C-alpha cells in the first residue's frame, strides 16, 4: 500500500511539472541577417543540433536561410582557447618546441539571441555590435522585398511611437516594430519628417530626403541614435534618431546578362 501511494505521488508531481512548463514554441521560416557595423564572418547558429555558419554583410541582407527549430534563435561565435603560458623565450630546442601546449579545440560562445515570431514565414534580423563579440538583435517580421519597386518601407525600431510625415502631405503614426510602405513624389524623391511625443508635446527629431529609383526597393529603418555603434569617435550622439537605408536592386532577367541573346531582336 505505501509503495502504491508513493508511485501515485510521483505521478502527480510529474504531471504538475509538465503542466507548469509549457512546451518551447518552434518556428518554420526563412531569415536573413544584416550587420549594423562591419561584416560578421565568425557567426553561427544551431539547427537540428548542428552548428551552422553564416555571414552577415555590412548593411545589406545575407543569403536567405531556411530555419526550423526553437523560436528563440541563439547566435554564436567560435573561439580557440589561448595556449598555456609561453615557454621560456630562450628555450629553442626541438624537444622543448614539441612539448609546448597546442591550441585547444574551437568552442562556441553565445554572441546574442532573438525571439522569432511564430506567425511569420520570413523575417530579417539586424545584428548591432555591443561589447566585443556580442550583438543586440532586432527582428523585422515579413518579407522585406514584398512591396513594389520604386517605393520604400519605413520601419520604426525606436523605443516609442513616431509620427512620420512623408512628401509633405501624407502622415502615419508608427508604433515600435511597425512599418509602412510609402511611394516617392513625382521627382522620385522621398521626404520624411519625424517627430516623437515628449514632455507633453510633439518634438521634431529629424528631416531627411532620399532618392528612390524605379528598379530598387528601399527599407528605411528609424532607430535610437544613442546606440554605441551610431556614436561618433568621441562618443557623442549625433542624432536622437538614426536612419539606416537598405537598398535592394531588381534582379535583371537572364536575357539581359552579358553574352546572352536578346530574343526580341531589338536593342
N, C-alpha and C positions, 0 to 999 in steps of 0.2 A: 504493500500500500504506500509506504513512504517513497519508494522508487517511482511509482506511477505519479505521485504528487510532484516529485522533483522534475520529472520529464515534462509534465504539464506546465510547470513554472517556466522552464527553459523555452518551451514552445511559445508561450505568451510573450516572454521578453523578446525573442527573435521577431515575432510578429509586430510588436510595438515599435521596435527599432526600424523595421522595414517601412512602417507607416510614417515614421518621423523623418526618414531620409528619402526624399523624392528622387527618382532616377535623374541622372545628369542629362539635360537636353542635348540632342545631337542635331547636326545640320547636314545638308547635302547641297552644296552651292559652288559657284566659281568665284574666285577672288583674284585681284591683282594688287600689287604693293607699290607704293610711291614713297621715296625717301625725301623728307624735308631737310635736306642738307647734302652732304657728299653721298655718292653712290655707296650702297651697303653690299659688299660681296660676301662677307662672312656671316650669313644669315641662314637659319634652318627652322623647320617646323616638323612636327611629328604627324604622320598619317599611318594608321594601321600598325602603330608601334615602331615604325621605321623613321629614322631621321632623314629628312629630305632638304636639299639645298636650294635656295632661291637667291636671286639677285634683285635688289630694289634700286632701280636707277634714280638719279637725282632729278626730282621734279618732273618725272614722267612715269606712266604706268609700266609695270613689269609685264612679262608674258602672263596670260591667264592661266590659273591653276585650278583644277578640279579638286574639291576637297569634300570628304565625308568623314565626320568624326564629331568630337565634343564641340559644343557651341563656344566654349572658352578655348580660343586658339592661342597657344604659347609659342613664342619665338625664342630661339636660342642662338648663341654664338659658340664656336668651338675653340677652346684654348688648350695649348700644350703646357703642362706644368713645367716650371723652370727646373733645370737640373740642380743637383745638390751643390753645395758650396764648391767653388772652383778650387782645383788643387793648386799647390804652390807654383807660382809662375816659373820658378827655377827648375821645376821637375819636368823635363822634356824627354825623358827616355820613353821608348816604345812601350815598355812594361807599364809605366805609370799612365800613359795615354789609354792603354787598353782597360785599365781599372777605373777610369773615370765613369761617373754615373751617366747613363744615357737619358735623353729627354723621355718623359713619360708619355703615355698614350693620350691623344687629344680627348677632352671630355667636354660635354655640353654644359653651358652656363645660361640660365634664364636671362633673356635680354628684354622681355616685355610680353604683355598679353593683352588680348582684346576679346570682347564678347560679341560673337556673331549673331545676327538676328535669325530666328528660326523660321520666319515667314518670307525670306528673300531667297532668290536663286542666284543673285550676283551682287557683289559688294566690292568697293575699293578701300584699301587700308592705307592710311597715311601714317608713316612712322617718323616721329620727330626725335632727334637725339636729345637726351637729358644728361645724366652722368656718362662718362666714357663707357661705351659698350652696352648702354641701356637706351631704350626708346619708349616714348609715350605714343600710344596708338589711337587713331581716330578712325571710326568705321563710317563710310558713306554708303548707305544702302542703295540698291538699284543698279542698273546697268548705266554707267556714265555716258555711254555712247547712244542711248536710246532717246535721242531728240534730234531735230532737224539740223543739217549742216548749215552754217552761217548764223547760228544762234548760240546763246550762252546759257549755262546753268549756274545760277547763283546758289551758293551753299553757305549756311550760317554755322560756323564752328566756334563762334564767340560764346561767352558764358552767359548771355542774356539775349532777349529778343532784339532784333534790329529792324528798323524801318528803312527800307531801301526805295529810293525814288530813281527811276531809270528813264533816260531820254527826256527828262524834264516834264514828263506827263504821267506815265503810269507809276504806280507805287504798290509795294507789298510789305507786309509785316511778317518776318520770318522768325519763328522760334528756333532755339538751338537745335541743330541737326536737321532742320527743314531746308528745302530747296525750291527753286522756282526757275523755270525756263523762260528766257526773255529774248526778244528779237532786237536787232540794232535799228538805228534810224536809217533814213534814205541814203545817207552817205557812208553806210556800213560801220558807223561808229556807235559805241555803247557808252553812254554817260551814266554813272551811278553816283548818288548822293546818299551817304549812310549816316544814320542817327540812332542813338540809344536813349532810353528814358532814365535820367539820372538826376537826383536831388529835386524831384517833383517837376521836372521839365525835360523837354527833348533837347539833347545835346548833339550837334553835328560832329561826327567823328572824322569823316574824310569825304573827299570828292575824287573821282578818278574817271579816266576815259580810256577805252580800249577800241582797237580796230578789229572787227570780225570779218574774216574772209569767207567767201561763199563755199569754199572747199574744206572748211575746218569747223570743228566743234570746240568751244572753249568752256572749261569748268573754272569758275571764279570762286575761290574759297576765301571767306572772310573769317579770320581767327584773331585771337588775342595777340597784340604786339608785344606783350610782356614776356612771352616765352624766351628762354635763354638763347635759342638758336636764331631769333629775329633781332637780337640786340646788336648795337654797334660794337666795335672793338673796345670801346671804353666802358661798355656795359650799359649804355644809355638806351632808353626806349624811344625809338624814332616816332612811332605812332601807336595810339591805343588800339587800333585795329590794323592788322596786317592783311594785305591782299596777295594771294598766290594764284597765278593763272596757269592751268594745264591745257595745252592745245593738242588736239588730235586731228591729223590731216586725213582726208578721204583717200582711201587706197585706190590707186589707178587700176583700171581693168587690165587684164593680161595683154590685150591687143595694143595697149599704149606703151608697153615696156620696150626698151631698145632691142632691135633685132627681130621684132615680130611684124608681120604684115598687117596692114590696115584692110580689113575685109571689105570696107565700103569703097575702097579705091580712091577716096578723097583725101585731101590734106588740109 
